Amino acid sequence: MNNVSTALTAFISSHQYLIIVLSLIALVLKGFALWKSARNSQKYWFVALLIFNTLGVLELIYLKFFSKMSILPESSEKKKVLRKRPSKR
């Protein structure tokens, strides 16, 4: 057990930049996946992504396969409609 702890400590100290970069990538993926799930009103995905820390694996699966699914029909999307105002004479 002590050998494993020593080896892990040596790995972490020699690869600090790699760990920082991977952590930042996981953070960006989590933020983007949470944003997409909130925009698509997918509450269960939002909670799962928020609770489970899978180092970006669950986030990648969601973004690749499930983020394009939208519960809301296309007609309910908010669209701005520009109407012409009557001209004053």
Rosetta silent file (secondary structure, phi, psi, omega in degrees, C-alpha in Angstrom):
SEQUENCE: MNNVSTALTAFISSHQYLIIVLSLIALVLKGFALWKSARNSQKYWFVALLIFNTLGVLELIYLKFFSKMSILPESSEKKKVLRKRPSKR
SCORE:     score description
SCORE:     0.000 S_00000001
   1 L     0.000  -39.320 -179.224    0.000    0.000    0.000 S_00000001
   2 H   -66.746  -33.773  178.211    2.835    2.352    0.836 S_00000001
   3 H   -66.579  -38.338  178.993    4.447    1.696   -2.572 S_00000001
   4 H   -66.050  -43.355  178.985    1.236    2.649   -4.347 S_00000001
   5 H   -62.681  -42.419  178.783    0.970    5.863   -2.361 S_00000001
   6 H   -66.111  -42.059  179.247    4.580    6.758   -3.116 S_00000001
   7 H   -65.736  -40.523  179.112    4.150    5.987   -6.813 S_00000001
   8 H   -65.836  -42.322  177.795    0.958    8.051   -7.006 S_00000001
   9 H   -63.235  -40.416  178.260    2.611   10.994   -5.255 S_00000001
  10 H   -65.980  -40.483  178.934    5.575   10.791   -7.631 S_00000001
  11 H   -64.180  -45.786 -178.533    3.272   10.673  -10.664 S_00000001
  12 H   -64.112  -42.281 -178.407    1.238   13.665   -9.511 S_00000001
  13 H   -70.104  -29.784 -179.922    4.303   15.758   -8.725 S_00000001
  14 H   -87.516  -13.878 -178.678    5.950   14.973  -12.071 S_00000001
  15 L  -125.311   42.685 -176.944    2.799   15.557  -14.164 S_00000001
  16 H   -62.916  -42.044 -177.390    1.253   18.631  -12.558 S_00000001
  17 H   -66.636  -37.843  177.596    0.673   20.467  -15.834 S_00000001
  18 H   -63.104  -42.793  179.446   -1.061   17.478  -17.406 S_00000001
  19 H   -65.238  -39.531  178.544   -3.404   17.198  -14.424 S_00000001
  20 H   -65.286  -44.857 -179.455   -4.176   20.934  -14.575 S_00000001
  21 H   -63.823  -44.961  179.268   -4.911   20.811  -18.321 S_00000001
  22 H   -64.692  -35.615  177.423   -7.149   17.732  -17.983 S_00000001
  23 H   -66.591  -40.658  178.399   -9.002   19.354  -15.073 S_00000001
  24 H   -66.731  -38.941  177.411   -9.633   22.508  -17.100 S_00000001
  25 H   -63.686  -44.020  178.306  -10.898   20.479  -20.061 S_00000001
  26 H   -62.878  -37.829  178.684  -13.259   18.552  -17.770 S_00000001
  27 H   -65.853  -43.096  178.805  -14.492   21.832  -16.260 S_00000001
  28 H   -65.011  -44.228  178.519  -15.197   23.353  -19.685 S_00000001
  29 H   -61.290  -42.472  179.494  -16.999   20.197  -20.844 S_00000001
  30 H   -63.159  -44.759  179.396  -19.101   20.125  -17.665 S_00000001
  31 H   -62.639  -44.472 -179.562  -20.060   23.780  -18.039 S_00000001
  32 H   -67.216  -41.202  179.172  -20.999   23.413  -21.694 S_00000001
  33 H   -66.482  -40.281  176.745  -22.980   20.210  -21.084 S_00000001
  34 H   -63.609  -40.939  179.458  -24.836   21.792  -18.146 S_00000001
  35 H   -63.676  -45.293 -179.628  -25.632   24.849  -20.269 S_00000001
  36 H   -64.751  -41.152 -179.191  -26.942   22.726  -23.164 S_00000001
  37 H   -68.329  -34.133  176.681  -29.070   20.537  -20.881 S_00000001
  38 H   -69.489  -40.752  178.986  -30.572   23.603  -19.205 S_00000001
  39 H   -65.716  -31.754  179.518  -31.346   25.218  -22.568 S_00000001
  40 L   -89.618    5.547 -179.219  -33.037   22.001  -23.746 S_00000001
  41 L    55.983   39.611  178.312  -35.055   21.729  -20.507 S_00000001
  42 L  -100.308   84.109 -172.746  -33.557   18.316  -19.788 S_00000001
  43 H   -64.382  -40.387 -177.918  -33.759   18.371  -15.985 S_00000001
  44 H   -66.179  -40.237  176.570  -32.642   14.785  -15.409 S_00000001
  45 H   -65.639  -40.611  179.927  -29.533   15.230  -17.522 S_00000001
  46 H   -59.347  -46.663 -179.469  -28.771   18.494  -15.741 S_00000001
  47 H   -65.505  -42.664 -179.761  -28.949   16.841  -12.318 S_00000001
  48 H   -63.535  -43.447  179.468  -26.899   13.825  -13.453 S_00000001
  49 H   -67.402  -32.176 -179.616  -24.218   16.027  -14.978 S_00000001
  50 H   -73.800  -39.701 -174.196  -24.139   18.198  -11.887 S_00000001
  51 H   -81.912  -46.894 -172.835  -23.872   15.363   -9.361 S_00000001
  52 L   -87.328  127.336  176.867  -21.620   12.814  -11.074 S_00000001
  53 L  -103.511  101.432 -176.349  -17.995   13.712  -11.667 S_00000001
  54 L  -112.413   20.492  178.981  -16.794   11.429  -14.439 S_00000001
  55 L    56.452   37.265  174.528  -13.841   13.555  -15.623 S_00000001
  56 L    93.265   -8.173 -176.760  -15.631   14.555  -18.809 S_00000001
  57 H   -69.681  -51.103  179.322  -16.802   11.120  -19.936 S_00000001
  58 H   -63.795  -36.322  178.877  -20.508   11.607  -19.151 S_00000001
  59 H   -64.489  -42.882  177.788  -20.337   15.144  -20.514 S_00000001
  60 H   -64.551  -41.148  178.052  -18.895   13.942  -23.815 S_00000001
  61 H   -61.954  -44.689  179.511  -21.554   11.242  -24.111 S_00000001
  62 H   -62.947  -49.371 -176.978  -24.298   13.797  -23.452 S_00000001
  63 H   -64.285  -35.406 -177.398  -22.911   16.367  -25.891 S_00000001
  64 H   -76.588  -41.638 -169.963  -22.320   13.782  -28.630 S_00000001
  65 H  -111.634  -29.298 -169.849  -25.556   11.784  -28.454 S_00000001
  66 H  -115.504  -13.715 -175.062  -28.234   13.512  -26.376 S_00000001
  67 L   -73.518  -22.617 -179.355  -27.803   17.296  -26.562 S_00000001
  68 L   -78.064  -18.101  177.051  -29.367   17.567  -30.009 S_00000001
  69 L   -74.744  131.918  177.550  -32.596   16.056  -28.737 S_00000001
  70 L  -125.634  134.044  179.672  -34.992   18.728  -27.660 S_00000001
  71 L   -73.459  -34.749 -177.578  -38.190   18.113  -25.756 S_00000001
  72 L   -76.630  137.962  175.212  -39.731   21.344  -26.957 S_00000001
  73 L   -69.835  159.323 -176.435  -41.193   21.381  -30.456 S_00000001
  74 H   -63.166  -30.132 -177.214  -39.638   23.795  -32.918 S_00000001
  75 H   -69.597  -19.423 -178.626  -42.733   26.003  -33.030 S_00000001
  76 H   -89.826    0.142  177.162  -42.381   26.878  -29.355 S_00000001
  77 L   -67.758  147.390 -179.194  -38.932   28.368  -29.787 S_00000001
  78 L   -76.034  124.061  178.360  -38.768   32.059  -29.147 S_00000001
  79 L  -130.725  137.579  176.499  -38.598   33.970  -32.378 S_00000001
  80 L   -86.530  130.994  178.340  -38.665   37.676  -32.855 S_00000001
  81 L  -113.163  121.995  179.040  -41.165   38.812  -35.397 S_00000001
  82 L   -92.317  124.192  177.346  -40.639   42.205  -36.876 S_00000001
  83 L  -110.179  145.499  177.729  -43.833   43.945  -37.832 S_00000001
  84 L   -77.978  134.948  175.018  -44.028   47.027  -39.971 S_00000001
  85 L   -85.844  143.041  178.136  -45.418   50.026  -38.221 S_00000001
  86 L   -65.887  138.797 -179.257  -47.996   52.017  -40.099 S_00000001
  87 L   -76.495  141.820  178.201  -46.530   55.186  -41.503 S_00000001
  88 L   -91.010  133.736  178.741  -47.869   58.464  -40.124 S_00000001
  89 L  -121.333    0.000    0.000  -49.049   61.009  -42.675 S_00000001
